[in-house]
Amino acid sequence: MHVQFCGAARTVTGSSHLVTLDDGYKILLDCGLYQGHEDRLENFNEQFFFDPKDINLVVLSHAHIDHSGRLPKLVKDGFRGQIISTFATRDLASIMLMDSAFIQVRDADWTNKKKRLKGKDKIKPLYGPKDTVKCMQQFVGIGYDRWHKINDSVSLLFKDTGHILGSASITLKVRTGKGNRFIGFTGDIGRPDRPILRNPDPMPPCDYLICESTYGDRLHDKPPREEKRFLKILKDTCIKNRGKLIIPAFSVGRTQEIVYLMDRMETFKQLPKVPVYVDSPLAVNATDIFRLHPECYDQEITKYMSVDPNPFGFGGLNYIRRVEESKKLNNKEAAVIISASGMITAGRIKHHVYNSIGSSKNTILIVGYCAPETIGGQLRAGAKEISLFGERLKVKANIELMDSFSAHGDRKEMAEFLNNQDRKKLKKLFLVHGDLDKGEAFKDYLKKRRFKKIYIPKLKEVHNLD
């Protein structure tokens, strides 16, 4: 057996790992879209390091586009097997992949307009809505905590990782001539004691484990400080300065968590009377799906729903779908605008940043990881100017960071998630889904906790699994 690292190797996006068994059966763990602008990954989304026709099975850890976003292309290029996920992941993927398809088509049209003016050849979108419909027909949903038989040699187990709705770790039990081998993939590890979702559930002890390392070099703020600080930022911006609080947030997970936080504040009379806008059709649709899956909720939100049956709706909250309504927000004062994408790479958030970044009355609140080369990453790093829509803009708005909102565990939380792993049984531990410096820091941290044989694989690198 062997595993090839086909994405999210020494970077954070484009998750994809190919496990090939002794009999040639090929299982692809995730098939994510690369989101960023690293030169070495310029053509990543257009190519696979394998023939999609040769893949027998895809197992999807969760619906975030950096883990699922190339599935329609995989199907378009010849993959005909099943895509196995949890039920909630399947439902979220249905809206997220269709949204991604429309973005692919729109971006291709925009690029082709520029190419036509220069007399250059047109490009084709990575995939379109029809490819996404075909892709969704290959999804199979299964539940947590039960072994699912794939064939005579392979069984699959999902455990809840508490990262986003439906997120799961993946454990493959593979029968070999030397006995059963357990191959694990953490997916993205969530955080304990976070609102809405259950705490991460440890995986079975593995022989080989692929583990994320996004925040392998740091600790997050704790929730009590988070609520007080969020409320202060909101009041300083919207009440004191009469400005706009712009929050770039992923449509799935982060947006619902922020809305739920503000819903609680409103219920307990803490939230000032300020209009709040969720300006993302995808986020609106995703929130509807959140309401359909209370089986994923933790005890806290279940108890809260006895007081407020709708934890994602309160007075002053407005969900925006239409472009015309979104444009009107440019003229608003003293408002909170939550919009996608979280790294400010696409979507309506780019327009809100464009219209707000030049005023010191406004605040842009970054609430999670951003790849360094993205606009969000530049703002995190303290950039004084950014380039947006072909213009150089001075950063006059206040930039605030709150990593406590991150859906990724920090280094301590990830290490605790791994703590039940048998150090003697675990033959190799691979760190992925993290920049190289984060991976190296997490590797050192894990070594102090008696983990051995830790690798940070390069893109396309192959490792044998005895």
C-alpha positions as a printed NumPy array, in Angstrom:
array([[  0.   ,   0.   ,   0.   ],
       [  1.01 ,   3.591,  -0.404],
       [ -0.327,   7.125,  -0.079],
       [  0.353,  10.031,  -2.411],
       [ -0.179,  13.599,  -1.236],
       [ -2.049,  15.285,  -4.065],
       [ -2.99 ,  18.549,  -2.345],
       [ -2.722,  20.605,   0.871],
       [  0.932,  19.566,   1.172],
       [  2.891,  22.364,   2.879],
       [ -0.036,  24.673,   2.172],
       [ -3.542,  24.963,   3.574],
       [ -5.942,  24.501,   0.674],
       [ -6.633,  21.885,  -2.003],
       [ -6.899,  18.875,   0.323],
       [ -6.455,  15.585,  -1.562],
       [ -4.705,  12.338,  -0.589],
       [ -4.674,   9.168,  -2.653],
       [ -4.456,   5.79 ,  -0.895],
       [ -3.629,   2.834,  -3.171],
       [ -4.114,  -0.633,  -1.701],
       [ -2.06 ,  -3.72 ,  -2.506],
       [ -4.681,  -4.962,  -4.965],
       [ -4.662,  -1.618,  -6.818],
       [ -7.936,  -0.314,  -5.321],
       [ -7.665,   3.489,  -5.143],
       [ -9.356,   5.629,  -2.5  ],
       [ -9.176,   9.416,  -2.756],
       [ -9.536,  11.261,   0.56 ],
       [-10.992,  14.689,  -0.321],
       [-10.746,  16.457,  -3.664],
       [-10.364,  20.113,  -2.756],
       [-10.014,  23.294,  -4.743],
       [ -6.831,  25.319,  -4.262],
       [ -7.696,  28.836,  -3.086],
       [ -4.75 ,  31.184,  -3.25 ],
       [ -2.055,  32.598,  -5.514],
       [  1.175,  30.693,  -4.894],
       [  3.211,  30.512,  -8.097],
       [  4.024,  26.834,  -7.602],
       [  0.293,  26.008,  -7.497],
       [ -0.811,  28.252, -10.355],
       [ -2.188,  25.345, -12.411],
       [ -3.127,  23.063,  -9.519],
       [ -6.891,  23.136, -10.094],
       [ -6.622,  22.262, -13.797],
       [ -4.684,  19.037, -13.334],
       [ -4.715,  15.839, -11.325],
       [ -1.664,  13.785, -10.399],
       [ -3.612,  10.668, -11.325],
       [ -6.176,   9.557, -13.887],
       [ -9.686,  10.221, -12.464],
       [-10.933,   7.119, -14.322],
       [ -8.647,   4.986, -12.14 ],
       [-10.128,   6.156,  -8.829],
       [-12.482,   3.587,  -7.307],
       [-13.877,   5.614,  -4.39 ],
       [-13.844,   9.12 ,  -2.958],
       [-14.329,   9.726,   0.762],
       [-15.099,  13.331,   1.691],
       [-14.276,  14.668,   5.155],
       [-16.477,  17.781,   4.914],
       [-18.048,  20.243,   2.508],
       [-15.644,  23.193,   2.607],
       [-14.56 ,  23.999,  -0.946],
       [-10.866,  23.528,  -0.182],
       [-11.794,  19.888,   0.526],
       [-14.623,  19.271,  -1.954],
       [-14.294,  21.887,  -4.691],
       [-12.758,  19.783,  -7.475],
       [-15.225,  16.905,  -7.206],
       [-17.289,  18.111, -10.209],
       [-14.091,  18.288, -12.27 ],
       [-13.127,  14.8  , -11.109],
       [-16.478,  13.514, -12.378],
       [-16.191,  15.602, -15.549],
       [-12.791,  14.003, -16.208],
       [-14.048,  10.445, -15.877],
       [-14.518,   9.405, -12.224],
       [-17.551,   7.105, -11.974],
       [-17.396,   5.743,  -8.421],
       [-19.229,   6.686,  -5.249],
       [-18.506,   9.799,  -3.174],
       [-19.125,   8.871,   0.452],
       [-19.79 ,  11.545,   3.067],
       [-22.007,  12.188,   6.081],
       [-25.607,  13.186,   5.418],
       [-25.068,  16.817,   6.435],
       [-21.93 ,  17.059,   4.28 ],
       [-23.884,  15.782,   1.283],
       [-26.572,  18.451,   1.822],
       [-24.029,  21.253,   2.238],
       [-22.005,  20.056,  -0.757],
       [-25.105,  20.276,  -2.947],
       [-25.282,  24.058,  -2.491],
       [-21.581,  24.77 ,  -2.12 ],
       [-20.513,  22.936,  -5.263],
       [-23.277,  24.54 ,  -7.311],
       [-22.186,  27.952,  -6.02 ],
       [-18.611,  27.08 ,  -6.952],
       [-19.757,  26.06 , -10.447],
       [-21.386,  29.434, -11.029],
       [-18.189,  31.13 ,  -9.823],
       [-16.116,  29.035, -12.257],
       [-18.359,  30.079, -15.162],
       [-18.482,  33.724, -14.123],
       [-14.718,  33.968, -13.616],
       [-14.087,  32.348, -16.992],
       [-16.439,  34.835, -18.682],
       [-14.664,  37.757, -16.99 ],
       [-11.23 ,  36.443, -17.991],
       [-12.358,  35.837, -21.576],
       [-13.559,  39.421, -21.92 ],
       [-10.046,  40.581, -21.07 ],
       [ -8.474,  37.979, -23.372],
       [-10.722,  38.991, -26.263],
       [ -9.513,  42.591, -26.012],
       [ -5.94 ,  41.322, -26.244],
       [ -6.683,  38.837, -29.028],
       [ -5.886,  35.819, -26.868],
       [ -7.586,  32.414, -26.85 ],
       [-10.526,  31.805, -24.54 ],
       [-10.343,  29.631, -21.45 ],
       [-12.982,  27.143, -20.322],
       [-14.409,  27.07 , -16.796],
       [-13.077,  24.327, -14.565],
       [-16.61 ,  22.923, -14.502],
       [-20.181,  24.127, -14.7  ],
       [-23.613,  23.513, -13.147],
       [-24.282,  20.404, -15.275],
       [-21.067,  18.803, -14.021],
       [-22.131,  19.549, -10.446],
       [-25.545,  17.939, -10.927],
       [-23.852,  14.806, -12.273],
       [-21.379,  14.857,  -9.375],
       [-24.142,  15.01 ,  -6.751],
       [-25.741,  11.898,  -8.251],
       [-22.659,   9.951,  -7.135],
       [-22.902,  11.007,  -3.466],
       [-23.796,   8.414,  -0.836],
       [-24.544,   9.6  ,   2.699],
       [-23.741,   7.505,   5.783],
       [-23.858,   8.19 ,   9.522],
       [-21.266,   8.593,  12.255],
       [-19.901,   5.878,  14.528],
       [-20.711,   2.786,  12.443],
       [-18.326,   0.793,  10.3  ],
       [-19.484,   0.874,   6.672],
       [-18.318,  -2.021,   4.49 ],
       [-16.849,  -0.851,   1.17 ],
       [-15.828,  -4.286,  -0.122],
       [-14.409,  -7.534,   1.253],
       [-11.126,  -5.823,   2.167],
       [-12.1  ,  -2.282,   3.252],
       [-14.419,  -0.77 ,   5.854],
       [-14.945,   2.918,   6.644],
       [-15.716,   4.767,   9.872],
       [-16.731,   8.426,  10.296],
       [-16.273,  10.195,  13.646],
       [-17.524,  13.733,  14.292],
       [-14.673,  16.287,  14.287],
       [-16.802,  19.296,  15.3  ],
       [-15.294,  21.473,  12.564],
       [-18.39 ,  22.335,  10.524],
       [-21.805,  20.735,  10.178],
       [-21.274,  17.149,   9.058],
       [-17.473,  17.194,   9.304],
       [-15.811,  13.87 ,   9.976],
       [-12.531,  12.136,  10.469],
       [-12.019,   9.132,   8.226],
       [-10.695,   5.755,   9.337],
       [-10.126,   2.983,   6.805],
       [ -9.816,  -0.58 ,   8.106],
       [ -7.923,  -2.493,   5.441],
       [ -7.474,  -6.257,   5.523],
       [ -3.979,  -7.237,   4.378],
       [ -1.832, -10.366,   4.412],
       [ -0.321,  -9.072,   7.654],
       [ -3.66 ,  -8.464,   9.335],
       [ -5.861,  -5.379,   9.562],
       [ -4.255,  -1.985,   8.998],
       [ -5.957,   1.222,  10.115],
       [ -5.352,   4.29 ,   7.942],
       [ -6.699,   7.539,   9.356],
       [ -7.324,  11.055,   8.063],
       [ -8.334,  13.684,  10.592],
       [ -9.84 ,  16.044,   8.03 ],
       [-10.054,  19.417,   9.759],
       [-10.083,  19.15 ,  13.546],
       [-12.644,  21.351,  15.273],
       [-12.493,  22.924,  18.692],
       [-13.935,  21.655,  21.965],
       [-16.518,  23.739,  23.81 ],
       [-17.496,  25.75 ,  20.764],
       [-21.099,  26.767,  20.101],
       [-23.518,  24.833,  17.869],
       [-21.486,  21.67 ,  17.148],
       [-20.45 ,  18.752,  19.305],
       [-16.895,  18.399,  20.55 ],
       [-14.419,  16.528,  18.338],
       [-14.684,  12.776,  18.835],
       [-11.339,  10.916,  18.934],
       [-10.478,   8.457,  16.174],
       [ -9.599,   4.799,  16.7  ],
       [ -5.875,   4.112,  17.13 ],
       [ -4.285,   4.054,  13.673],
       [ -1.257,   2.485,  12.043],
       [ -0.929,   5.465,   9.691],
       [ -2.46 ,   8.876,  10.261],
       [ -2.779,  11.98 ,   8.071],
       [ -3.345,  15.013,  10.292],
       [ -4.046,  18.667,   9.611],
       [ -1.71 ,  21.333,  11.042],
       [ -3.32 ,  24.679,  10.159],
       [ -2.691,  26.287,  13.543],
       [  0.216,  24.119,  14.602],
       [  2.19 ,  27.084,  15.914],
       [ -0.292,  28.895,  18.163],
       [ -3.048,  28.955,  20.766],
       [ -6.451,  30.576,  20.273],
       [ -8.267,  33.058,  22.476],
       [-10.802,  31.539,  24.819],
       [-14.562,  32.087,  24.345],
       [-15.269,  34.459,  27.295],
       [-12.673,  36.933,  26.053],
       [-14.013,  36.469,  22.546],
       [-17.562,  37.605,  23.385],
       [-16.46 ,  40.677,  25.311],
       [-13.957,  41.703,  22.667],
       [-16.419,  41.165,  19.831],
       [-18.992,  43.339,  21.594],
       [-16.401,  46.077,  22.193],
       [-15.336,  46.091,  18.529],
       [-18.986,  46.272,  17.469],
       [-19.795,  49.155,  19.824],
       [-16.628,  51.124,  19.002],
       [-17.257,  50.814,  15.273],
       [-21.028,  51.089,  14.944],
       [-22.042,  53.181,  17.961],
       [-19.027,  55.382,  18.686],
       [-17.732,  55.879,  15.13 ],
       [-21.034,  55.341,  13.27 ],
       [-19.079,  53.106,  10.899],
       [-19.485,  49.692,   9.35 ],
       [-18.147,  46.491,  10.849],
       [-17.194,  44.278,   7.906],
       [-16.703,  40.593,   8.718],
       [-15.314,  38.348,   5.965],
       [-16.581,  34.907,   6.919],
       [-16.92 ,  31.538,   5.268],
       [-20.538,  30.94 ,   4.323],
       [-20.639,  27.599,   6.1  ],
       [-19.777,  27.368,   9.774],
       [-18.194,  30.7  ,  10.565],
       [-21.203,  32.779,   9.5  ],
       [-23.656,  30.657,  11.5  ],
       [-21.43 ,  30.81 ,  14.575],
       [-21.232,  34.604,  14.452],
       [-24.983,  34.883,  13.898],
       [-25.629,  32.531,  16.825],
       [-23.286,  34.584,  19.032],
       [-25.192,  37.762,  18.183],
       [-28.536,  35.977,  18.589],
       [-27.593,  35.104,  22.163],
       [-26.455,  38.673,  22.804],
       [-29.791,  39.96 ,  21.508],
       [-31.778,  37.468,  23.605],
       [-29.926,  38.497,  26.767],
       [-30.236,  42.248,  25.981],
       [-26.525,  42.822,  25.309],
       [-26.631,  43.629,  21.592],
       [-26.969,  47.308,  20.604],
       [-29.713,  48.174,  18.133],
       [-27.579,  47.986,  15.005],
       [-28.732,  46.43 ,  11.717],
       [-26.925,  43.21 ,  10.852],
       [-26.716,  41.903,   7.291],
       [-25.671,  38.439,   6.146],
       [-24.825,  39.253,   2.541],
       [-24.225,  35.906,   0.882],
       [-26.812,  33.753,  -0.889],
       [-24.717,  30.704,  -0.074],
       [-24.667,  31.577,   3.624],
       [-28.446,  32.023,   3.575],
       [-28.9  ,  28.592,   1.987],
       [-26.36 ,  27.017,   4.326],
       [-28.18 ,  28.415,   7.356],
       [-31.349,  26.707,   6.138],
       [-29.409,  23.417,   6.008],
       [-28.087,  24.004,   9.539],
       [-31.707,  24.132,  10.681],
       [-32.31 ,  20.706,   9.092],
       [-29.558,  18.905,  11.018],
       [-30.108,  19.311,  14.774],
       [-28.558,  15.844,  15.184],
       [-25.198,  17.625,  14.816],
       [-25.899,  20.156,  17.599],
       [-24.28 ,  20.141,  21.017],
       [-26.187,  20.316,  24.308],
       [-25.674,  24.064,  24.689],
       [-27.568,  25.113,  21.566],
       [-30.218,  22.416,  22.142],
       [-30.874,  23.884,  25.594],
       [-30.831,  27.439,  24.217],
       [-33.463,  26.503,  21.633],
       [-35.939,  25.949,  24.48 ],
       [-35.651,  29.723,  25.039],
       [-35.24 ,  30.729,  21.382],
       [-36.422,  28.116,  18.831],
       [-34.598,  29.968,  16.023],
       [-30.948,  30.436,  17.025],
       [-30.099,  31.909,  13.599],
       [-32.591,  34.784,  13.534],
       [-33.189,  37.873,  15.664],
       [-34.572,  41.395,  15.434],
       [-32.336,  43.525,  13.239],
       [-30.858,  40.542,  11.341],
       [-31.337,  40.629,   7.587],
       [-30.424,  37.881,   5.129],
       [-29.512,  39.304,   1.703],
       [-29.869,  37.33 ,  -1.511],
       [-30.28 ,  39.799,  -4.38 ],
       [-27.389,  41.769,  -5.846],
       [-29.465,  44.967,  -5.828],
       [-29.954,  44.667,  -2.068],
       [-26.247,  44.018,  -1.599],
       [-25.294,  47.174,  -3.487],
       [-27.556,  49.277,  -1.245],
       [-25.414,  48.308,   1.736],
       [-22.656,  50.585,   0.395],
       [-24.734,  53.558,   1.552],
       [-25.395,  52.185,   5.041],
       [-23.837,  53.603,   8.184],
       [-23.552,  51.967,  11.601],
       [-24.125,  48.421,  10.4  ],
       [-22.604,  44.958,  10.648],
       [-22.043,  43.181,   7.32 ],
       [-21.086,  39.505,   7.29 ],
       [-20.11 ,  38.318,   3.821],
       [-18.102,  35.661,   2.003],
       [-15.426,  34.683,   1.285],
       [-13.467,  34.481,   4.528],
       [-10.1  ,  35.114,   2.843],
       [-11.539,  37.937,   0.676],
       [-10.696,  36.023,  -2.483],
       [-14.094,  36.168,  -4.186],
       [-17.719,  37.112,  -3.732],
       [-19.497,  40.175,  -2.402],
       [-17.043,  40.704,   0.448],
       [-14.52 ,  42.121,  -2.034],
       [-16.948,  44.941,  -2.871],
       [-17.636,  45.66 ,   0.811],
       [-13.913,  45.827,   1.563],
       [-13.382,  48.025,  -1.494],
       [-16.035,  50.49 ,  -0.294],
       [-15.025,  50.48 ,   3.376],
       [-11.258,  50.172,   3.619],
       [-10.604,  53.855,   2.927],
       [-12.339,  55.186,   6.058],
       [-11.055,  55.064,   9.62 ],
       [-14.652,  54.911,  10.854],
       [-14.913,  51.351,   9.607],
       [-13.475,  48.082,  10.912],
       [-12.627,  44.907,   9.034],
       [-12.691,  41.981,  11.446],
       [-10.733,  38.927,  10.26 ],
       [-12.083,  35.875,  12.092],
       [ -9.984,  32.989,  10.831],
       [ -7.046,  31.727,   8.853],
       [ -6.208,  33.453,   5.561],
       [ -3.55 ,  32.217,   3.15 ],
       [ -0.708,  34.789,   3.22 ],
       [ -1.048,  35.83 ,  -0.43 ],
       [ -4.817,  36.512,  -0.23 ],
       [ -6.236,  39.949,   0.585],
       [ -7.288,  38.638,   3.976],
       [ -3.767,  37.359,   4.567],
       [ -2.268,  40.704,   3.574],
       [ -4.551,  42.525,   6.013],
       [ -3.665,  40.035,   8.761],
       [  0.012,  40.782,   8.131],
       [ -0.538,  44.538,   8.548],
       [ -0.477,  45.675,   4.917],
       [ -0.76 ,  49.443,   4.466],
       [ -2.03 ,  49.073,   0.902],
       [ -3.865,  46.367,  -1.003],
       [ -4.722,  45.826,  -4.645],
       [ -8.42 ,  45.299,  -5.354],
       [-10.25 ,  45.457,  -8.686],
       [ -7.074,  46.728, -10.323],
       [ -6.622,  49.627,  -7.898],
       [ -4.131,  50.274,  -5.105],
       [ -6.072,  51.16 ,  -1.965],
       [ -4.686,  52.608,   1.26 ],
       [ -5.751,  50.713,   4.364],
       [ -7.351,  53.336,   6.586],
       [-10.008,  51.147,   8.186],
       [ -9.228,  49.474,  11.494],
       [ -8.106,  45.87 ,  11.081],
       [ -8.961,  43.508,  13.93 ],
       [ -8.088,  39.814,  14.248],
       [-10.026,  37.228,  16.238],
       [ -8.662,  33.734,  15.708],
       [-10.855,  32.497,  18.55 ],
       [-13.623,  32.197,  15.954],
       [-11.547,  29.705,  14.006],
       [-13.182,  26.349,  13.355],
       [ -9.695,  24.775,  13.418],
       [ -8.231,  23.563,  16.679],
       [ -5.031,  25.206,  17.872],
       [ -1.88 ,  23.196,  18.52 ],
       [ -2.932,  22.142,  22.023],
       [ -6.444,  21.177,  20.914],
       [ -5.132,  19.195,  17.944],
       [ -2.593,  17.408,  20.154],
       [ -5.326,  16.514,  22.634],
       [ -7.424,  15.143,  19.771],
       [ -4.487,  12.881,  18.864],
       [ -3.654,  11.943,  22.429],
       [ -5.521,   8.616,  22.393],
       [ -3.327,   7.353,  19.542],
       [ -1.103,   4.439,  20.525],
       [  2.47 ,   5.684,  20.021],
       [  3.73 ,   2.114,  19.538],
       [  1.036,   1.198,  17.015],
       [  1.344,   4.426,  14.989],
       [  3.99 ,   3.764,  12.334],
       [  3.82 ,   7.111,  10.487],
       [  2.167,  10.46 ,  11.2  ],
       [  1.832,  12.838,   8.247],
       [  1.201,  16.553,   8.777],
       [ -0.742,  18.272,   5.986],
       [ -3.086,  21.243,   5.507],
       [ -0.64 ,  23.73 ,   6.985],
       [  2.093,  26.065,   5.796],
       [  5.539,  24.562,   6.233],
       [  6.463,  26.689,   9.257],
       [  3.192,  25.701,  10.978],
       [  3.847,  22.049,  10.236],
       [  7.367,  22.183,  11.586],
       [  6.217,  23.919,  14.769],
       [  3.489,  21.306,  15.285],
       [  5.953,  18.5  ,  14.6  ],
       [  8.233,  19.779,  17.378],
       [  5.226,  20.134,  19.689],
       [  4.121,  16.541,  19.021],
       [  7.62 ,  15.145,  19.513],
       [  7.517,  16.469,  23.071],
       [  4.344,  14.4  ,  23.496],
       [  6.087,  11.163,  22.519],
       [  4.988,  11.032,  18.879],
       [  7.644,   9.665,  16.528],
       [  8.149,   9.229,  12.785],
       [  6.423,  12.487,  11.865],
       [  6.591,  13.592,   8.227],
       [  5.648,  16.805,   6.432],
       [  5.218,  15.54 ,   2.865],
       [  5.775,  17.567,  -0.278],
       [  3.201,  17.801,  -3.044],
       [  3.078,  14.574,  -5.111],
       [  5.295,  12.759,  -2.593],
       [  4.564,   9.044,  -2.126],
       [  4.993,   7.095,   1.13 ],
       [  4.769,   3.333,   1.524],
       [  2.355,   1.93 ,   4.078],
       [  3.708,  -1.469,   5.14 ]])
